[in-house]
Amino acid sequence: EWAATHERAFQWAYDQLGVRPPSIEPRATGHITEMVEYMRRIIDNGHGYAADGNVYMQPTSLPDYGHLSGQKLDQGESAGTGKRDPRDFTMWKAAKPGEPSWPTPWGDGRPGWHIECTAMATKYLGAEFDIHCGGLDLQFPHHENEIAQAHAAGDPFARYWMHNGWVTMSGEKMSKSLGNVLSIPNVLTKVRPVELRYYLGSAHYRSMLEYSEASLQEAAAGYRRIESFLHRVAELNAGEIEKGEVTDAFTAAMDDDLGVPAALAEVHNAVRAGNSALDKGDTAEATAIAGQVRAMTAILGVDPYAPQWRDRDQSNDAALAALDVLIADALRRRELARADKDWATADQVRDQLNAAGIDIVDTADGAKWSLRDGR
């Protein structure tokens, strides 16, 4: 139930930001058979062993361990029952009271973090595939251990690794424990979804993006300059702008490790040139440039004339922002009533919101609201 709640929240956020859904979303609990088979291959190849219901991987048996992160095997994870070397890591954990468990040839238990990913990746992508992505913080030990398991089983695994930086606040990675998490619904009360996508994609994927209200609004203003230019051209062409070809400079930027900042700089160079052409009355030149701008922004998923943005009811976003303010005030009144043990007033506020189609859920982080249509 907990996982499904967050899955729906992710899917809603992805939809808002125009992120394409993944082709496959496998669950670890549905792939225990593949994990058992993978561990069996590792053991048969002499790189793993079972002890007291646990199954361990021996990274010291692989000469290339650590090549991704550059980390040395100076110390290992916490000691485990029957471990031969403290640097060995756990692929399967023996069952404990109160934990879910599954049967295996080595006893009941549950999978370790690393074996889940290696087994599922190779099942759907094959023994060798092109690109493996993930956050910078996963490079070691998680990704290093994924590679170790794959190589121990005889699979080449990923050819390229792309590690992304974080969105940070005050130099810290966003974390619930730090209390510095920004939710997508909250940020969408400040800017439109396409503007938030533009902002989040404006930094290089390996860079940290330091969030601030000022930088968010600056990015939104930058996007609106692109949008304004295209609208000016569209008005001169009966609302139509045919998508053209991207510029050579844009291609070079994207070919250089997905250099989006340089690619966006080329988009804005084109917008400036297009506005200059409009000011000179050269509609043909401006229209040609607008086609290039559409092509470049389409690759980045922020083309204002793409159906996902063009057909979106932007007024609905504004309405939700206004609704959030009103509901926040109602929830404050409810919270004050609850603090005063005025249960009648607290229930009245909740019932009024429910009657309006607004569901309220009390969580450890305070009351959360949602419309019954899923938003």
C-alpha positions in Angstrom: 0.0 0.0 0.0 2.8 2.4 0.9 4.7 1.6 -2.3 1.6 2.0 -4.5 0.8 5.4 -3.0 4.3 6.7 -4.0 4.1 5.0 -7.4 0.9 7.0 -8.1 2.6 10.2 -6.9 5.6 9.6 -9.2 3.4 8.8 -12.2 1.3 11.9 -11.7 4.5 14.0 -11.4 6.0 12.4 -14.5 2.8 13.1 -16.4 2.8 16.8 -15.3 6.4 17.2 -16.4 6.0 15.5 -19.8 8.3 12.5 -18.8 7.6 9.5 -20.9 6.6 6.4 -18.9 9.2 3.5 -18.8 8.5 0.5 -21.0 8.8 -1.8 -18.0 8.6 -1.2 -14.3 9.6 -4.5 -12.7 9.2 -5.2 -9.0 11.8 -7.1 -7.0 9.2 -9.2 -5.3 8.2 -10.5 -8.8 11.7 -11.6 -9.7 12.9 -13.8 -6.8 13.3 -16.8 -9.2 15.7 -14.8 -11.4 17.7 -13.7 -8.4 18.0 -17.3 -7.1 19.2 -18.4 -10.6 21.7 -15.5 -10.7 23.1 -16.3 -7.3 23.5 -19.9 -8.3 25.6 -18.9 -11.4 27.8 -16.7 -9.2 28.4 -19.5 -6.7 29.0 -22.0 -9.4 31.6 -19.7 -10.9 33.5 -19.5 -7.6 32.6 -15.9 -6.7 30.0 -16.5 -4.0 29.0 -18.8 -1.2 26.2 -19.6 1.2 26.5 -19.6 5.0 23.8 -20.0 7.7 21.0 -19.0 5.2 22.8 -16.0 3.9 24.5 -15.8 0.5 27.6 -13.6 0.0 29.5 -12.3 -3.0 33.3 -12.1 -2.9 34.4 -8.9 -4.7 38.1 -9.7 -4.0 37.8 -12.6 -6.4 37.3 -10.1 -9.3 40.4 -8.3 -10.6 38.4 -5.3 -11.9 36.3 -4.6 -8.8 36.3 -0.8 -8.1 37.0 0.3 -11.7 33.8 2.3 -11.9 34.2 4.4 -8.8 37.9 4.1 -8.1 37.1 2.9 -4.5 39.3 0.4 -2.8 38.1 -2.5 -0.8 39.6 -1.2 2.5 36.6 -2.2 4.6 33.3 -3.9 4.1 29.7 -3.8 5.2 28.7 -4.9 8.7 29.7 -8.4 9.8 27.3 -11.2 8.9 26.8 -14.7 10.0 29.4 -17.0 8.4 31.2 -14.4 6.4 34.6 -15.4 5.2 35.8 -11.8 4.6 34.3 -8.6 6.0 34.6 -7.1 2.5 32.1 -9.7 1.1 28.7 -8.2 0.6 25.3 -9.8 1.1 23.2 -11.0 -1.9 20.6 -12.9 0.2 19.6 -12.3 3.8 18.4 -15.2 6.0 14.8 -14.8 7.3 14.2 -12.8 10.4 11.0 -12.7 12.5 8.5 -10.1 11.3 10.2 -9.7 7.8 8.8 -11.0 4.6 10.6 -14.0 3.2 10.8 -16.3 0.2 12.1 -19.9 -0.2 15.4 -20.6 -1.8 17.8 -23.6 -1.9 19.8 -21.9 0.9 16.8 -21.2 3.1 14.0 -18.7 3.5 15.0 -15.0 3.4 14.9 -11.9 1.3 17.1 -10.4 -1.4 19.8 -7.8 -0.8 19.7 -4.5 -2.6 22.3 -5.2 -5.3 21.1 -8.6 -6.6 17.6 -7.2 -7.3 19.0 -4.7 -9.8 21.5 -7.0 -11.6 18.9 -9.8 -12.0 16.1 -7.5 -13.3 18.4 -5.4 -15.6 19.8 -8.5 -17.3 16.4 -10.2 -17.6 14.9 -7.3 -19.6 17.9 -5.7 -21.2 20.1 -8.8 -21.8 23.5 -9.8 -20.5 25.0 -6.7 -22.1 23.2 -3.4 -22.7 24.1 0.2 -23.6 23.5 2.6 -20.8 23.0 2.3 -17.0 21.9 5.5 -15.2 21.5 6.5 -11.6 22.2 9.1 -9.0 25.8 10.1 -8.2 25.4 8.6 -4.7 24.7 5.1 -6.1 28.1 4.8 -7.8 29.6 3.1 -4.8 28.8 0.6 -3.4 25.5 -0.1 -5.3 26.6 0.2 -8.9 30.0 -1.2 -8.2 28.3 -4.3 -6.7 25.9 -4.6 -9.5 28.8 -4.8 -11.9 30.6 -7.3 -9.6 27.6 -9.6 -9.6 27.2 -9.4 -13.4 30.8 -10.1 -14.1 30.9 -12.9 -11.5 27.9 -14.5 -13.4 29.7 -14.1 -16.7 27.6 -11.1 -18.0 29.4 -8.0 -19.5 26.6 -5.8 -18.2 26.4 -2.0 -19.0 28.7 -0.4 -21.6 28.3 3.2 -20.4 27.4 4.7 -17.0 25.7 8.0 -16.6 25.4 9.4 -13.0 23.3 12.4 -12.4 23.8 15.1 -9.8 21.1 16.2 -7.3 18.7 19.1 -6.9 20.0 20.6 -3.6 18.9 23.2 -1.1 21.5 25.2 0.8 24.1 22.9 -0.5 22.4 19.8 0.9 20.8 17.0 -1.1 17.0 17.1 -0.6 16.1 14.6 2.1 13.0 14.0 4.1 15.2 13.6 7.3 16.6 17.1 6.7 13.2 18.5 6.1 14.2 20.2 2.9 12.0 18.4 0.4 10.1 20.3 -2.3 7.1 18.5 -3.8 6.1 18.8 -7.4 2.6 19.9 -6.6 3.9 22.6 -4.4 6.4 23.9 -7.0 3.7 23.8 -9.6 1.8 26.5 -7.7 4.7 28.8 -8.6 5.3 28.0 -12.3 3.7 26.0 -15.1 4.7 22.3 -15.6 6.6 23.1 -18.8 8.6 25.8 -17.0 9.5 23.5 -14.2 10.7 20.9 -16.7 12.8 23.6 -18.4 14.3 24.6 -15.1 15.1 21.0 -13.9 16.7 20.2 -17.3 18.7 23.4 -17.6 21.7 22.1 -15.7 24.1 19.5 -17.0 22.9 16.1 -15.8 26.1 15.5 -13.9 25.9 18.9 -12.1 24.2 19.8 -8.9 21.2 22.1 -9.3 20.9 24.5 -6.3 17.2 25.2 -6.0 16.1 28.7 -5.2 12.9 30.6 -5.9 14.8 33.3 -7.8 16.5 30.7 -10.1 13.2 29.0 -10.7 11.5 32.2 -11.7 14.5 33.2 -13.8 14.3 29.9 -15.7 10.5 30.4 -16.2 11.2 33.9 -17.6 13.8 32.4 -20.0 11.3 29.8 -21.2 8.7 32.5 -21.8 11.1 34.4 -24.0 11.3 31.3 -26.2 7.5 31.0 -26.2 7.0 34.7 -26.9 9.2 34.6 -30.0 7.3 31.6 -31.4 4.0 33.2 -30.7 5.1 36.3 -32.6 6.0 34.2 -35.6 2.9 32.2 -35.4 0.7 35.3 -35.5 2.3 36.2 -38.9 1.8 32.7 -40.2 -1.9 32.0 -39.4 -0.9 30.2 -36.3 1.4 27.6 -38.0 5.1 27.0 -37.5 6.5 24.0 -39.3 9.2 22.2 -37.3 12.6 22.6 -39.0 16.1 21.1 -38.4 18.3 21.6 -35.4 21.4 23.7 -35.8 24.9 22.3 -36.0 25.9 24.0 -32.8 22.9 22.4 -31.0 23.9 19.0 -32.3 27.5 19.4 -31.2 26.4 20.4 -27.7 24.1 17.4 -27.3 26.7 15.1 -28.7 29.1 16.3 -26.0 27.8 14.2 -23.1 24.3 15.6 -23.5 25.5 19.2 -23.0 22.1 20.7 -22.4 23.3 24.1 -21.0 25.2 24.8 -24.2 22.3 23.5 -26.3 19.9 25.9 -24.5 22.4 28.7 -25.1 22.1 27.9 -28.8 18.3 28.0 -28.5 18.4 31.5 -27.0 20.9 32.6 -29.7 18.4 31.5 -32.3 15.6 33.3 -30.4 17.6 36.6 -30.4 18.4 36.2 -34.1 14.7 35.5 -34.8 13.5 38.5 -32.9 16.0 40.7 -34.7 14.7 39.4 -38.0 11.1 40.2 -36.9 12.2 43.7 -35.9 13.6 44.2 -39.5 10.4 42.8 -41.0 12.1 39.7 -42.4 9.2 37.3 -41.8 10.8 34.5 -43.9 14.0 34.5 -41.9 12.2 34.6 -38.6 9.9 31.8 -39.7 12.9 29.6 -40.7 14.5 30.3 -37.3 11.3 29.5 -35.5 11.3 26.1 -37.2 14.8 25.5 -35.8 13.7 26.6 -32.3 10.8 24.2 -32.4 13.1 21.4 -33.5 15.6 22.1 -30.7 13.1 22.5 -27.9 11.3 19.4 -29.1 14.4 17.3 -28.4 14.5 18.8 -24.9 10.8 18.1 -24.4 9.8 21.8 -24.0 8.4 22.7 -27.5 5.5 25.1 -26.7 3.6 23.7 -29.7 3.9 20.1 -28.7 0.4 18.7 -27.9 1.3 17.9 -24.3 1.9 21.6 -23.7 -0.2 23.3 -26.3 -3.4 21.4 -25.4 -2.9 21.6 -21.6 -5.4 23.8 -19.9 -3.0 26.3 -18.4 -5.9 28.0 -16.6 -6.4 24.7 -14.7 -2.9 25.0 -13.3 -3.7 28.5 -12.1 -7.0 27.3 -10.6 -5.2 24.5 -8.7 -2.7 27.1 -7.3 -5.6 29.2 -6.1 -7.3 26.2 -4.6 -4.2 25.2 -2.8 -4.1 28.5 -1.0 -7.8 28.2 0.1 -7.4 24.6 1.3 -4.2 25.4 3.2 -6.2 28.1 5.1 -9.0 25.5 5.9 -6.4 23.0 7.0 -4.8 25.6 9.3 -8.2 26.2 10.9 -8.7 22.5 11.3 -5.3 22.0 12.9 -6.0 24.9 15.4 -9.4 23.3 16.3 -7.7 19.9 16.8 -5.1 21.5 19.1 -7.9 23.1 21.1 -9.7 19.7 21.2 -12.6 21.4 19.3 -13.4 18.2 17.5 -16.8 19.5 16.2 -15.1 22.4 14.3 -12.3 20.1 13.0 -14.8 17.6 11.7 -16.9 20.3 10.1 -13.9 21.6 8.1 -13.0 18.1 7.0 -16.6 17.4 6.0 -16.9 20.6 4.0 -13.7 19.7 2.1 -15.0 16.2 1.5 -18.3 17.5 0.2 -16.3 19.6 -2.3 -14.6 16.5 -3.6 -11.3 17.1 -1.6 -9.9 14.1 0.3 -7.8 14.8 3.4 -5.2 12.4 4.7 -3.3 13.0 8.0 0.3 12.0 7.8 3.4 12.4 10.0 4.3 15.4 7.9 0.9 17.0 8.4 -2.5 16.9 6.5 -2.3 16.3 2.8 -5.1 17.0 0.3 -6.0 15.6 -3.1 -8.9 16.0 -5.6 -10.9 12.8 -6.2 -9.9 12.8 -9.9 -6.4 11.9 -8.7 -4.7 15.3 -8.7 
